[in-house]
Amino acid sequence: MYPKQATVRTQFARRDFLGAGTALLGVAATVERGKGPPVWLDMDQAELDAAYDQIKYAPNLPQITRRYATNSEAVRSRLGSPRRFAYGSTAIERLDVYATKRPNAPINVFIHGGAWRVGLAKDYAFPAELYVYAGAHLVVPDFVWVQDAGGSLMPMADQVRRAVAWVHRNAESFGGDPNRIFVSGHSSGGHLAGVVLTTDWRKQFNLPADAVKGGLCCSGLFDLKAVRLSARSAYIKFTDEIEEALSPQRHLNNLNAPVIVAYGALETPEYQRQSRDFAAAVKAAGKPVQLLVGEGYNHFEIIETLANPYGLLGRAVLEQMKLAKID
């Protein structure tokens, strides 16, 4: 059973998106009155706030997020309901497993986005068929929203890490291979995927240092300094500790897996820069990285290519997991 707060959370998401659109009208008016002092790079406060709010660049956001949900429901109608497990003691600490029939199969843990404050696992089943029919399990965890955690991102990061640790320790219970766990994420989930990939698994969870064998970070945020300076600080209580601990780009010494970094060419300039800088930093650290740019895709559209084995992301993850080589 999914959390009872699902309906409330969906209603909150709609109000949130509407509120974001109203706020951007104010941003536009501020810019028209004249450029203010620079806050980050050459951007003033209004420009920086807009650069971390995708709705200005993706006016079709409501249609796309509805499509996530309807396509996910359609996938469940074909595959059946997922097995749902608890990875922790609180009500939200649950995960969905869309299982393949192949024994001892690899696993991909998908971390959904939503600006750290919206989203439910049940609405992110739309890539499941890609994995299941290729011979892999898809795991989609639920986790706390930042406003339900007192404004801190630390509980969310902790839950996502514990979900991956649970998968590693319990993989065999659903026919998975604990030695072939991959992680993927989009938007704020792309950030959290980066956090997972740069976790010290041996120190924090007594797991192998390479507990995660590969990752996809799509449209994520990898250094929180600029994010902290933006309007997102209105609902996230950033501290020096959070900025440092949860900026994956600063912890590449813990990265022990190849990474695919991807973004859409129609995303905000800051999201594009974050992905380029992260990929460059991984390369400079001497670790394997692939940078993909989705031409013609905005922030919310690009992740839909993960559901298509011939799509930009679907092709890339299948090759990373060695499930298919498509010529």
Phi, psi and omega per residue, in radians:
M1 nan 2.429 3.112
Y2 -1.423 2.794 -3.113
P3 -0.983 2.509 -3.121
K4 -1.118 -0.410 -3.081
Q5 -1.396 0.151 -3.073
A6 -1.009 -0.791 -3.116
T7 -1.114 -0.764 3.122
V8 -1.077 -0.738 -3.121
R9 -1.117 -0.697 3.114
T10 -1.108 -0.736 3.116
Q11 -1.120 -0.695 3.113
F12 -1.066 -0.729 -3.113
A13 -1.059 -0.725 -3.134
R14 -1.132 -0.753 3.100
R15 -1.098 -0.649 -3.106
D16 -1.088 -0.821 -3.116
F17 -1.159 -0.688 3.102
L18 -1.107 -0.731 3.122
G19 -1.106 -0.657 3.131
A20 -1.110 -0.702 3.125
G21 -1.110 -0.722 3.097
T22 -1.096 -0.726 -3.132
A23 -1.080 -0.627 -3.101
L24 -1.211 -0.454 3.029
L25 -1.075 -0.692 3.081
G26 -1.139 -0.649 3.108
V27 -1.077 -0.804 -3.138
A28 -1.057 -0.725 3.136
A29 -1.115 -0.680 3.136
T30 -1.110 -0.753 -3.141
V31 -1.088 -0.696 3.136
E32 -1.100 -0.533 -3.125
R33 -1.310 -0.182 3.119
G34 2.232 2.609 -3.087
K35 -1.334 2.342 3.123
G36 -1.542 -3.052 3.130
P37 -1.159 2.597 -3.120
P38 -1.147 2.427 3.117
V39 -1.941 -0.671 3.138
W40 -2.556 2.189 -3.025
L41 0.916 -2.153 3.123
D42 -1.812 0.243 -3.070
M43 -1.643 2.391 2.980
D44 -1.452 -3.099 -3.027
Q45 -1.082 -0.732 -3.123
A46 -1.124 -0.728 -3.141
E47 -1.183 -0.693 3.121
L48 -1.137 -0.749 3.115
D49 -1.044 -0.748 3.136
A50 -1.157 -0.579 -3.111
A51 -1.242 -0.252 3.067
Y52 -1.989 0.402 3.064
D53 -2.297 1.801 -2.976
Q54 -1.191 -0.343 -3.013
I55 -1.115 -0.460 3.102
K56 -1.147 -0.515 -3.103
Y57 -1.749 -0.155 -3.089
A58 -2.414 1.311 -3.104
P59 -1.139 -0.256 3.125
N60 -1.569 0.280 -3.122
L61 -0.884 -0.868 -3.102
P62 -1.039 -0.689 3.126
Q63 -1.134 -0.716 -3.081
I64 -1.198 -0.771 -3.119
T65 -1.166 -0.553 3.020
R66 -1.145 -0.621 3.124
R67 -1.163 -0.663 3.039
Y68 -0.904 -0.849 -3.058
A69 -1.191 -0.812 -3.096
T70 -1.209 -0.654 3.097
N71 -1.202 -0.593 3.081
S72 -1.149 -0.713 3.103
E73 -1.128 -0.679 3.111
A74 -1.130 -0.676 3.102
V75 -1.101 -0.761 3.116
R76 -1.107 -0.565 3.129
S77 -1.168 -0.430 -3.140
R78 -1.651 -0.706 -3.086
L79 -1.566 -0.385 -2.991
G80 1.639 2.906 -3.125
S81 -1.167 2.559 3.114
P82 -1.293 2.795 2.926
R83 -1.364 2.382 -3.062
R84 -2.056 2.203 -3.079
F85 -2.130 2.685 3.006
A86 -1.615 2.252 3.040
Y87 -1.852 -0.019 3.124
G88 -2.763 -3.019 -2.986
S89 -1.635 -0.344 -3.110
T90 -1.486 2.823 -3.024
A91 -1.057 -0.603 -3.077
I92 -1.389 -0.267 -3.048
E93 -1.422 1.282 -3.130
R94 -2.352 2.730 3.092
L95 -2.460 2.612 3.127
D96 -1.759 2.368 3.079
V97 -2.049 2.018 3.007
Y98 -1.695 1.867 -2.914
A99 -1.675 2.440 2.985
T100 -1.513 2.878 3.123
K101 -1.515 -0.204 -3.118
R102 -1.240 2.298 3.135
P103 -1.286 2.663 3.091
N104 0.844 0.894 -3.001
A105 -1.585 2.687 3.045
P106 -1.159 2.872 -3.026
I107 -2.298 2.404 2.978
N108 -2.098 2.191 3.101
V109 -1.726 2.008 -3.113
F110 -1.740 2.216 -3.124
I111 -1.884 2.011 -3.047
H112 -1.317 2.802 3.090
G113 -1.683 -2.861 -3.123
G114 2.313 0.538 3.104
A115 1.036 0.429 -3.100
W116 1.194 0.071 -3.034
R117 -2.337 0.061 3.028
V118 -2.510 2.929 3.040
G119 1.967 2.486 3.099
L120 -2.346 2.579 -3.106
A121 -0.967 -0.666 -3.047
K122 -1.094 -0.380 -3.135
D123 -1.595 0.103 -3.125
Y124 -2.184 0.634 3.045
A125 -1.563 -0.100 -2.992
F126 -1.050 -0.445 3.066
P127 -1.485 -0.005 -2.944
A128 -1.028 -0.706 -3.097
E129 -1.099 -0.622 3.112
L130 -0.962 -0.822 -3.109
Y131 -1.286 -0.850 -3.039
V132 -1.035 -0.791 -3.099
Y133 -1.353 -0.297 3.050
A134 -1.511 -0.143 3.101
G135 1.734 0.575 3.122
A136 -2.359 2.741 3.025
H137 -1.577 2.496 2.983
L138 -1.929 2.244 3.101
V139 -2.034 2.236 3.136
V140 -2.181 1.904 -3.119
P141 -1.528 2.605 2.858
D142 -1.598 2.690 3.117
F143 -2.758 2.858 -3.021
V144 -1.101 2.598 2.994
W145 -1.537 2.663 -3.014
V146 -1.086 -0.612 -3.129
Q147 -1.231 -0.356 3.087
D148 -1.565 -0.023 3.141
A149 -2.055 0.485 3.105
G150 1.197 0.359 3.119
G151 1.519 0.041 -3.105
S152 -1.711 2.441 3.062
L153 -1.486 -0.194 -3.044
M154 -1.120 -0.772 3.116
P155 -1.067 -0.655 3.121
M156 -1.114 -0.832 3.123
A157 -1.066 -0.699 3.123
D158 -1.101 -0.730 -3.130
Q159 -1.159 -0.739 -3.133
V160 -1.130 -0.729 3.078
R161 -1.086 -0.747 -3.134
R162 -1.173 -0.561 3.071
A163 -1.100 -0.764 3.121
V164 -1.150 -0.727 3.098
A165 -1.071 -0.704 3.100
W166 -1.071 -0.768 3.129
V167 -1.047 -0.760 3.139
H168 -1.064 -0.749 -3.058
R169 -1.398 -0.344 -3.054
N170 -2.098 0.198 -3.060
A171 -0.968 -0.726 -3.067
E172 -1.146 -0.375 -3.130
S173 -1.197 -0.378 3.086
F174 -2.110 0.355 3.051
G175 1.477 0.349 -3.122
G176 -1.711 2.800 3.118
D177 -1.760 1.940 -3.119
P178 -1.135 -0.259 3.136
N179 -1.630 0.086 3.085
R180 -2.380 1.135 3.102
I181 -1.834 2.261 3.112
F182 -2.131 2.775 3.132
V183 -2.266 2.530 3.057
S184 -2.457 2.716 3.140
G185 -2.845 2.743 -3.084
H186 -2.278 2.387 3.074
S187 1.091 -2.183 3.063
S188 -1.086 -0.458 3.008
G189 -1.229 -0.490 3.020
G190 -1.162 -0.674 3.031
H191 -1.071 -0.836 -3.113
L192 -1.157 -0.560 3.038
A193 -1.109 -0.676 3.062
G194 -1.111 -0.664 3.078
V195 -1.094 -0.777 3.120
V196 -1.063 -0.790 -3.091
L197 -1.149 -0.438 -3.126
T198 -1.876 0.450 3.072
T199 -1.465 2.460 3.021
D200 -1.469 1.518 -3.015
W201 -1.147 -0.595 -3.131
R202 -1.192 -0.798 -3.092
K203 -1.262 -0.761 -3.004
Q204 -1.519 -0.483 -3.024
F205 -2.310 0.052 -3.117
N206 0.979 0.698 3.082
L207 -2.004 2.896 3.085
P208 -0.997 2.558 3.141
A209 -1.015 -0.543 3.116
D210 -1.811 0.742 3.128
A211 -0.992 -0.556 3.075
V212 -1.842 2.208 -2.998
K213 -1.627 -0.150 3.138
G214 3.106 2.838 -3.106
G215 -2.662 2.726 2.997
L216 -2.100 2.122 3.051
C217 -1.997 1.792 -3.081
C218 -1.813 2.160 3.021
S219 0.962 0.738 -3.064
G220 -1.722 -3.091 3.106
L221 -2.163 2.242 -2.924
F222 -2.146 -0.180 2.954
D223 -2.438 2.159 -2.948
L224 -1.535 0.052 -3.086
K225 -1.036 -0.910 -3.119
A226 -1.177 -0.641 3.114
V227 -1.063 -0.707 3.137
R228 -1.081 -0.550 -3.133
L229 -1.410 -0.208 -3.056
S230 -1.559 -3.132 -3.139
A231 -1.123 -0.233 3.106
R232 -1.141 -0.324 3.083
S233 -1.194 -0.142 3.081
A234 -1.242 -0.458 3.138
Y235 -2.134 -0.095 3.039
I236 -2.002 2.212 3.135
K237 -1.549 1.395 -3.136
F238 -1.179 2.479 2.999
T239 -2.295 2.934 3.069
D240 -1.028 -0.670 -3.129
E241 -1.108 -0.803 -3.140
I242 -1.137 -0.795 -3.137
E243 -1.005 -0.767 -3.108
E244 -1.274 -0.851 -3.031
A245 -1.177 -0.570 -3.012
L246 -1.948 0.469 2.985
S247 -1.831 1.664 -3.040
P248 -0.949 -0.569 -3.101
Q249 -1.098 -0.346 -3.126
R250 -1.594 0.000 -3.055
H251 -2.263 0.640 -3.090
L252 -1.206 -0.225 3.043
N253 -1.118 -0.399 3.119
N254 -1.606 -0.027 -3.110
L255 -1.395 2.095 -3.090
N256 -2.226 0.486 -3.087
A257 -2.610 2.633 3.051
P258 -1.161 2.574 -3.056
V259 -2.212 2.374 2.925
I260 -1.767 2.169 3.070
V261 -1.969 2.266 -3.062
A262 -2.438 2.624 3.034
Y263 -2.715 2.823 3.112
G264 -1.607 2.515 -3.113
A265 -1.198 -0.225 3.131
L266 -1.797 0.277 3.089
E267 -1.422 3.025 3.131
T268 -1.142 2.687 -3.131
P269 -0.991 -0.652 -3.113
E270 -1.207 -0.678 3.101
Y271 -1.141 -0.679 3.081
Q272 -1.118 -0.790 -3.140
R273 -1.083 -0.760 -3.127
Q274 -1.000 -0.785 -3.137
S275 -1.159 -0.772 3.131
R276 -1.085 -0.770 -3.124
D277 -1.138 -0.690 3.139
F278 -1.135 -0.815 3.137
A279 -1.067 -0.715 3.133
A280 -1.141 -0.672 3.141
A281 -1.181 -0.700 3.100
V282 -1.102 -0.754 3.122
K283 -1.103 -0.751 3.135
A284 -1.120 -0.484 3.103
A285 -1.388 -0.010 3.099
G286 1.359 0.461 -3.099
K287 -2.035 2.632 -3.013
P288 -1.217 2.278 -3.139
V289 -2.581 2.538 3.065
Q290 -2.201 2.202 3.129
L291 -1.837 2.150 3.138
L292 -2.048 2.369 3.101
V293 -2.061 2.123 3.130
G294 -1.540 1.696 3.141
E295 -1.157 2.276 3.098
G296 1.486 0.063 -3.121
Y297 -1.910 2.410 2.992
N298 -1.604 -3.074 -3.017
H299 -1.009 -0.653 -3.039
F300 -1.605 -0.396 -3.121
E301 -1.378 -0.600 -2.973
I302 -1.079 -0.618 -3.085
I303 -1.195 -0.359 3.095
E304 -1.156 -0.372 3.095
T305 -1.228 -0.188 3.077
L306 -1.235 -0.369 -3.112
A307 -1.475 -0.081 -3.054
N308 -2.013 2.109 -3.127
P309 -1.093 -0.288 3.084
Y310 -1.826 0.007 3.101
G311 -1.330 2.927 -3.087
L312 -0.951 -0.892 -3.080
L313 -1.457 -0.655 3.130
G314 -1.038 -0.803 3.105
R315 -1.052 -0.766 -3.062
A316 -1.152 -0.749 -3.094
V317 -1.268 -0.614 3.103
L318 -1.117 -0.690 3.092
E319 -1.193 -0.696 3.128
Q320 -1.089 -0.686 -3.136
M321 -1.456 0.007 3.141
K322 1.022 0.676 3.108
L323 -1.697 -0.376 -3.137
A324 -2.817 2.562 2.992
K325 -2.111 1.839 -3.060
I326 -1.747 2.057 -3.122
D327 -1.524 nan nan
